[in-house]
Amino acid sequence: MATDFGDSKFDMKILSSSHINFLFGSGVNGKAFPQFNGFAKTLNKLKEFGCKKINLEEAINELEDESQKSKIHSIFIDELNEKNREIQYDSISIQNIKSLFQIINHVIEDSENRTNSMKQVNVYTLNYDQIIETSLSQMGFLVNKISSSNLDQFEKLFNIVAYDYSIKKYLPTYLISKIHGDLDNPILPGINKYDDVLQAKRFELLFKMKEHLSRPCSLLFVIGYSGHDKHINSILADCLKSGLTLYWVMFSEKDSLPGSLINEPVFFLKGDGEKDSTSLLAERICQSWVQ
């Protein structure tokens, strides 16, 4: 049964001896990057084509003319890249992302009962943008990225953990898995988006995600994810049965868990609708961590 975590503290014995994982949806970026309904050029063109839905994905699903769909997809990709170029990395939302990873890195480095493989942090993101990997790189952390665009070349990165020979120590290593593609090869919005994930290379990312989350002592933080991806939800339900510890951080009281997970052993935190969820989680971990 899902449990409201409320004002409780984390069990730091669990956090300090777990495989730490994150699942990020579009909400993780806060105000640093717009969600689909902020893509004005794409939405305006959809209105020109007679679409009445105000939700981008639902509007695209109204289109039956293949030439119109092709035009919308082209505009969307152009707008996606335009908005990626406009990202302000000094924004408060990105600073909150960095603060979260700063405390996570601190926990990993200070945990004495962490195995070598637990030095790898998996970040599964449904976003196309480069905010997470760029932020981690700017902080000087070791980060690798895998998506359907580079899977053939970089499949070996799935289980790599960095090692510093000068101090004979394994180092925190971050692996970004872009489930819905990246700027080079995005899964475009629309009714087929979630089924497209099952194409060969993208399915491999989901397969590896399930493999990693099913390992003993695995912990997953979910932030900014709407819960609308049936394939992701199925993986989470299966991994929970394998012993996964899952904390779901919600932006506001209005947010809720997917129906398929309500009766599963999920811990959830609800924000006030103003503070970034990354900030809420970072503060909670800081309050719990005993140095």
Phi, psi and omega in degrees: 000133179299140185234128175288119184284340175050231181263012182293157176266156174290149169280101187290343174294324177289313183297324184280353180228035182239156164283113184270130180226154175231145168237119184246133169253188186298333182292344181296334183279355180056233180265007184282338181210132184290149171280177188307323183286001173264004180271080189297318182297318179294317180294321179296320178294323177298321177296321177299327180276001175094007179287134184258344180290143178266345176278129186303309182296318180294324179294317178298324180294339178287335185289134175246336180283120183295326179292325177291319178300317180298319179295316180297316180297322179295316179296318180299314181296319178298317181291323177301312180292325177297315181290329177294323178290337184269000183299133177257108186282358174261008180291155183297324181295321178286326175297324177292323175299315181296322179296321178298314181287335176296315180288325177296317179297321178297316179299315182296315182293327184268353181278119183279336184259039180253128178285167183302317181293337179284357175280349176269128176253121178268130176241108177263119183237141177265005184266151178275331189293173185251019187298314185293309183294324178292318180298315179297319179295319179298332180277355180085014179274155178279121185222138174236155182229136175232136173212179179295343180284333185230014187301320181299322183277331191238020180302332181296344183286347186304326185235023181273132174235131184290151181224129178263108184290335182292327180248001180052058185213137173283144186246150174304129183229130186251126178248117179264118176251115185265094189296320183262020179092182182227192182297332180280332185209069183281147166279116188286150180300156177135179188296335183267003187301312185288328176288328179298334179301334184278359173298154195317302186290322180288326176298325180299322178296317179293323178298315180292324177300313180296320179299315182289320182286345179270356179293150176303145177062042177261140183230132181234129171256128178251127180222133172073015182258130185285339182086016184267357182268108186293329180290317177298315182298323179295319178297316180298317180298318180295319182290327176299324178290340178268002176108006178300136171264123188237123173247123183249115182261121183252148184289322185214172179297337182286338183286155181213164177285155172301146182304327183288348183247357184300324182265011178264161181284072181251135172264134179230148177239136179244131179273188183262005180083003179236314182283138175302140179298328177297321178292319179300314181292317180300317179296319181294320178293319179299320179294331185270332189286127177251115183283000000 
